[in-house]
Amino acid sequence: MNDDEQLLNGRVYGAEHDAPHPGTLPHRTYAVLVGGPLDGLLLDINGWRTEEVDDGVALPTELSRWPGGRALYDPRPGEPRIQGPGVSCRFYYSGDTP
């Protein structure tokens, strides 16, 4: 793991890097981003409906193949999810889009 990867690991996607609490909050629900440019980040999915989680996400990032593009992440069908606060599931990298 390089220095950039260590900096990102355990941080919440969209949180400012210099925020006082860039990590998780105990009452929130998160998905772990696996692979791709955002590997290791957590995505806050608190309050998302099951259908929204099933749809996956296209997250804006300067780290994608196309700067200013989006990194695509999806859950794996049938993978178990934990209910309640904390890390409930994983979203796996599936590609980039401009």
N, C-alpha and C positions, 0 to 999 in steps of 0.2 A: 504494500500500500504506500503510495507516494504522499508527500505533504499535502497536496490539494485534496486527495481522497480522505486523509485523516481529518482535515478541516471540515469537510462536508458530512462525514459520518456522524449519525445521531442528531443532526440538525433537521429542523422542519423546513420543508420547501416553502419559499416565500418569506421566511423570517429574515430580517436584516442581519447581516453578519456581525454587526456590533450591537445588536439588541441585548438588553440586560438578561433575557431568558430566551436564547435562540433554540433551546431544546423543547422537550415535551412538557405539557402541563398535565397534572394528575387527573383532571376531569375530562380530558379530550380523548378522542379515538383516532388512531392513525393507521395508515398503510405504509409498509416499507417498500421503497422503490428498489428493484433488483435489476442490476445490469444497466448498460447505457450510460449516458452522460450524468445522470442524477443518482447513480448507484449509491445506496446507503442513506439517502435522505428519507425523511418521513413526510408523508402527505397527510394533512389534517382532513379526515373524512367525517368528523363529528357531525351528526345530524343528517348524513346522506341516507337516502332510501336504498334498499337492496338493489333496485334497478339501476340506480346511479352508480353504485359500486361495480355492478356487472358490466356496465358500459365502458369502464376504463376511462383514461384521461389523455388529453393532449396538452402537455405543459410547456408554456413558453420558456425558452432558455437560450442563452448565448453559447451554450456548450454543445448544441446539437450539430449535426452535419452542416446545416445551413444556419449561420449566425442570425439570430432573431427568429429562428424557426421554432418548431415544437417537437418535443420528445414524446413518443407514444408509449403508454404503459397500460397493461391489461391484467386483470386477475386470471388465474387459471381456473377453468370450469371444474367444479367439484372439489376444489381445495377448501379445506375447512376454514371457518372464520370464528373468531372468538367474540362474543358479545360483551359490550361494556367498555369502559375506558381502557386506555393502553393501546398496544399494537394488536390490531384485530385480523389483518390479512397482509398479503404481499401483492404488489403490482409488478409485473415483469415487463421489461423493455421489449418493444416489438418493432421499433424503427423510428425514423425521423420524418418530418414533413416540413416543407418551407412555410 
